[in-house]
Amino acid sequence: MFGSKKKNQMPMPVKMSYESKEVDIPEDYLRSEPPDAKPIRFRRIDFENTVLPQYKGAYAVILDHVFSPSECVKLLELAEASVQDEDKTVPGSSWNPALVNVGAGHEVLLPEYRNSDRIIWDNQEIVDRLWARIERVPEIRERLSSFKNGDLLGTHAMEGKDMSWDFHRVNKRMRFLKYGKGQFFRPHCDGAYGEQAEDGSVLRTHFTLHLYLNDSQQEVGKEADLVGGATSFLSSDEKKKMDVDPRAGRVLIFQHARLYHSGDDVKRGIKYTVRSDLLYRLRIEEEETQPGSSGSA
């Protein structure tokens, strides 16, 4: 997954835990419409009619103007204020090098694979307000409220069982990412996160949510400082690609399963984005056996 390395060169994984400062969130933040707000614009990616038809049936959507530019700036300010002083490893900065999750709560620094800085902030209130914005879009409410195994590319129905996943909430863990010139995230598929609900039911993430916090020249022209930094969906041999370029307030939602992608190199400026996931609750219903379909002779 991480490319070839000589024996004993892999850094030692470390057990990580993240705690944040209490941050005062303005009562009207994301609940009222700022002066620079625009109507949300929705577009589903039709992979069958792109350079990546092998992803036919995979779900990915782009929503523009979910946040206004001023709300993006404010969210960065709140995230930077959430970092505890003892967690700051770079003097005068709230940002630390992004690590790679290797399972069981352990992470490792692999700058040849993932090269960026990061802030992790757990805040359910912020992501709930974000989702309240997103679910204004009818297509989101209809498509992402529930789905069955087998509905998405890479998922499989189980014979004799009707396995459904009902939307529970957005994962409270926000990973704020800062990419400077020459930084990147090499090709990968996003992994699922799971936990158990208080009632014992299974919770699991199935979709990635990316919120872009600043503009790129690819989207708005020379008025932007950022060049590069697209989220690129890729063929398995990495010869074909389809870019989603950063734009302030843009949200990209896509399924974890099968969608091979990368964070392209930043050529100029700084790219700011935040990632979370959509968490679902498992519901299993046994299919009724039809009379006469089985029995002993």
PyMOL commands that set and color helices and strands:
alter all, ss='L'
color gray80, all
select helices_A, chain A and resi 47-49+53-55+69-81+85-87+124-134+138-144+217-220
alter helices_A, ss='H'
color red, helices_A
select strands_A, chain A and resi 14-15+41-44+60-64+96-97+100-103+106-108+114-115+117-122+146-148+161-170+173-179+184-188+194-196+202-212+227-228+231-234+241-244+251-255+261-263+266-268+271-286
alter strands_A, ss='S'
color yellow, strands_A
deselect
rebuild
show_as cartoon
